[in-house]
Amino acid sequence: MAGRELNRPRSVLGLPSGGAQRLAARAGLDARAICVCWFGLAAATVPGVGLAIALPTLAPAAHPHATLRPSAGAVTSIVLNNLRVLAAPFILVAARFERAHASRLVGDAIVAAILIGNAIAVGLALGRWRGALIPFVPQLPLEYLAAATAAATWLDARRDTTRCGPANAVTHAVATIALAVAAAVIEVFLTPHAR
């Protein structure tokens, strides 16, 4: 019996090999969901660009200009604003919206409206100001990654309602916060500064 236990395949983490495979598969699903959401946000930006080119009055009228001064306060303000926008998927998971069909549809609509709405708004600004806006948005890929990670939290919970959604959302929340902080640091320190 002891020999059989010692010979059973185990993973590096000490899990039975099937558990390690399930864990790896689970991580792969999360990575795929994040990638799909990131590319979805990038794709949702395109109609905004087209609308701004066709109808410039829909886009922001203010010409891009430096407004930020490098400071911890500026970083904190941007992080808090971005996390306010990205909180919806986590609130939905904490409220267990994924458990019923009707509430899942409501959750889908909420997450899609917030994230796609923001991506279209970015597209409107990019379409209106094109190259003039580029120096002010080096953080955009990381902001989209933070948003994709938040959205993937909702997708993960609604895909497998038998798992403990709120507990799983903690990892995504930590990643979302870290990405939002990194994006804010880039936005504050790597964009043109107000004098």
C-alpha positions as MATLAB code, in Angstrom:
seq = 'MAGRELNRPRSVLGLPSGGAQRLAARAGLDARAICVCWFGLAAATVPGVGLAIALPTLAPAAHPHATLRPSAGAVTSIVLNNLRVLAAPFILVAARFERAHASRLVGDAIVAAILIGNAIAVGLALGRWRGALIPFVPQLPLEYLAAATAAATWLDARRDTTRCGPANAVTHAVATIALAVAAAVIEVFLTPHAR';
ca = [
       0.000    0.000    0.000;
       2.749    2.453    0.942;
       4.626    1.603   -2.265;
       1.546    2.326   -4.318;
       1.137    5.729   -2.604;
       4.762    6.612   -3.264;
       4.501    5.664   -6.933;
       1.310    7.624   -7.618;
       2.091   10.478  -10.052;
       2.094   13.850   -8.319;
       2.548   17.309   -9.672;
       5.107   19.860   -8.609;
       2.452   21.483   -6.383;
       1.845   18.209   -4.565;
      -1.601   17.744   -6.095;
      -2.592   14.468   -7.715;
      -1.669   14.706  -11.393;
      -5.348   15.005  -12.404;
      -5.752   17.934   -9.995;
      -2.711   19.654  -11.463;
      -4.114   19.161  -14.963;
      -7.470   20.595  -13.903;
      -5.704   23.554  -12.267;
      -3.665   24.174  -15.428;
      -6.783   23.865  -17.580;
      -8.602   26.311  -15.289;
      -5.733   28.824  -15.582;
      -5.800   28.389  -19.361;
      -9.502   29.164  -19.455;
      -8.896   32.325  -17.445;
      -6.080   33.422  -19.776;
      -8.278   32.760  -22.808;
     -11.146   34.732  -21.275;
      -8.829   37.661  -20.531;
      -7.447   37.593  -24.092;
     -10.933   37.438  -25.596;
     -12.054   40.369  -23.440;
      -8.936   42.416  -24.284;
      -9.393   41.926  -28.011;
     -13.117   42.605  -27.579;
     -12.323   45.962  -25.983;
      -9.866   46.778  -28.758;
     -12.512   45.829  -31.349;
     -15.136   47.939  -29.560;
     -12.803   50.939  -29.894;
     -12.953   50.760  -33.696;
     -16.625   51.830  -34.111;
     -15.882   54.830  -31.894;
     -13.008   55.824  -34.176;
     -15.264   55.489  -37.224;
     -18.059   57.500  -35.603;
     -15.657   60.303  -34.662;
     -14.305   60.470  -38.206;
     -17.803   60.498  -39.705;
     -19.404   62.716  -37.043;
     -16.714   64.747  -35.245;
     -19.306   66.432  -33.030;
     -19.781   63.130  -31.141;
     -16.156   63.173  -29.984;
     -14.658   65.247  -27.160;
     -14.214   68.841  -28.271;
     -11.219   69.691  -26.083;
      -7.882   69.339  -27.850;
      -5.513   66.938  -26.044;
      -3.353   68.858  -23.594;
      -1.194   68.124  -20.574;
      -3.116   68.325  -17.310;
      -1.319   65.926  -14.968;
       1.546   66.760  -12.677;
       3.603   63.788  -11.486;
       2.414   62.990   -7.961;
       1.135   60.168   -5.817;
      -2.172   62.031   -5.573;
      -2.616   61.993   -9.348;
      -1.874   58.258   -9.469;
      -4.310   57.578   -6.615;
      -7.059   59.653   -8.240;
      -6.718   57.812  -11.563;
      -6.596   54.396   -9.877;
      -9.731   55.098   -7.832;
     -11.603   56.400  -10.870;
     -10.641   53.380  -12.988;
     -11.458   50.899  -10.220;
     -14.876   52.514   -9.796;
     -15.576   51.709  -13.446;
     -14.139   48.180  -13.134;
     -15.976   47.257   -9.921;
     -19.202   46.027  -11.578;
     -18.036   42.475  -12.447;
     -16.782   41.966   -8.889;
     -19.996   43.312   -7.369;
     -22.028   40.982   -9.593;
     -19.956   37.972   -8.534;
     -20.154   38.929   -4.851;
     -23.946   39.265   -5.202;
     -24.024   35.813   -6.893;
     -25.723   37.102  -10.048;
     -24.317   34.118  -11.970;
     -26.609   31.651  -10.192;
     -29.852   32.310  -12.104;
     -30.423   32.607  -15.836;
     -32.225   35.977  -15.641;
     -29.625   37.558  -13.366;
     -26.802   36.202  -15.582;
     -28.345   38.059  -18.531;
     -28.615   41.232  -16.459;
     -24.978   40.804  -15.405;
     -23.915   40.295  -19.020;
     -25.694   43.497  -20.022;
     -24.164   45.507  -17.167;
     -20.603   44.328  -17.806;
     -20.915   44.759  -21.584;
     -22.476   48.227  -21.317;
     -19.788   49.545  -18.986;
     -16.782   48.106  -20.773;
     -17.952   48.541  -24.357;
     -19.257   52.030  -23.584;
     -15.843   53.053  -22.281;
     -14.053   51.477  -25.261;
     -16.293   53.382  -27.675;
     -15.597   56.602  -25.756;
     -11.861   55.966  -26.157;
     -12.431   55.305  -29.857;
     -14.321   58.589  -30.241;
     -11.383   60.502  -28.755;
      -8.843   58.596  -30.874;
     -10.905   59.138  -34.017;
     -11.230   62.851  -33.408;
      -7.664   63.645  -32.364;
      -5.719   60.709  -33.894;
      -1.960   61.345  -33.649;
      -2.335   64.299  -31.286;
      -3.846   61.987  -28.649;
      -1.258   59.199  -28.896;
       1.297   60.772  -26.471;
      -1.458   60.909  -23.836;
      -2.514   57.236  -23.963;
       0.566   55.004  -23.492;
      -1.322   53.382  -20.601;
      -4.245   52.262  -22.773;
      -3.101   48.638  -23.372;
      -2.682   48.124  -19.607;
      -6.013   49.798  -18.849;
      -7.671   47.458  -21.341;
      -5.879   44.520  -19.705;
      -7.225   45.593  -16.290;
     -10.720   45.867  -17.768;
     -10.348   42.489  -19.486;
      -9.265   40.884  -16.208;
     -12.306   42.349  -14.453;
     -14.623   41.164  -17.238;
     -13.037   37.702  -17.175;
     -14.005   37.489  -13.491;
     -17.642   37.701  -14.500;
     -17.206   35.287  -17.404;
     -15.423   32.798  -15.165;
     -18.181   32.926  -12.527;
     -21.015   32.587  -15.050;
     -19.255   29.738  -16.881;
     -18.962   27.587  -13.758;
     -21.603   28.450  -11.170;
     -20.710   25.444   -9.001;
     -17.391   26.972   -7.943;
     -17.120   29.589   -5.230;
     -17.253   32.732   -7.393;
     -16.383   35.306   -4.737;
     -13.324   33.359   -3.590;
     -12.088   32.969   -7.173;
     -12.690   36.666   -7.827;
     -10.048   37.628   -5.259;
      -7.194   36.615   -7.585;
      -8.738   38.587  -10.428;
      -9.314   41.575   -8.138;
      -5.662   41.635   -7.078;
      -4.560   41.431  -10.727;
      -7.036   44.139  -11.764;
      -5.832   46.484   -9.021;
      -2.162   45.856   -9.872;
      -2.801   46.529  -13.561;
      -4.816   49.675  -12.769;
      -1.994   50.987  -10.575;
       0.616   50.249  -13.265;
      -1.532   51.980  -15.902;
      -2.016   55.022  -13.668;
       1.726   55.286  -12.998;
       2.381   55.185  -16.744;
      -0.345   57.769  -17.374;
       0.995   60.164  -14.749;
       4.724   59.797  -15.345;
       5.030   58.945  -19.061;
       2.622   61.421  -20.633;
       3.265   65.124  -21.319;
       3.121   67.112  -18.066;
       1.403   70.371  -17.270;
       3.833   73.176  -16.469;
];
